[in-house]
């Protein structure tokens, strides 16, 4: 198998793109569920802005984004593990967290699996709230669910920082960086 300048059999890494989609879907899901939970307080703001918003519509956006996030997360983690198997980090470097490249990859991989499990469990929990436990209530989500979502924001931030360190500090699958290090012209390497 021929590897490109980023040590992958394709031109651009897939994992970073899917990561940003996963994070965006999750943040939107929790943010809209928070807006739906606080809807009575925000109704005046929506009315002032002349936005025809209902509480159930906010919760619908939260539910469908979390559902999409849980599906996309499987592809994100799969692409991450595949690309991690082909990673060739720069030797002799320690991250700003004090981890070696191997340690960073292990923490990032294990953290990715943990975050995937939590996101899927939150989607199941959210589904039970939507269709069974709170289907006749205006607020579809429990406060504990929203609290876990906010904690997940922090965990996603730390996890993303380790992933960013793999790219920035260890040079893992950074196409432009790898091409410049090899002395190649970007226009020649990309179609």
Secondary structure, DSSP 8 states (H G I E B T S, - for coil): ----TTSSSSSS-SHHHHHHHHHHHHHHHHHHHHHHHTHHHHHHHHHHTT----HHHHHHHHHHHHHHHHHHHHHHHHHHHHHHHT----TT---TTS--HHHHHHHHHHHHHHHHHHHHHHHHHHHHIIIIISTTSS--S-HHHHHHHHHHHHHHHHHHHHHHHHHHTT-TT-HHHHHHHHT--HHHH--
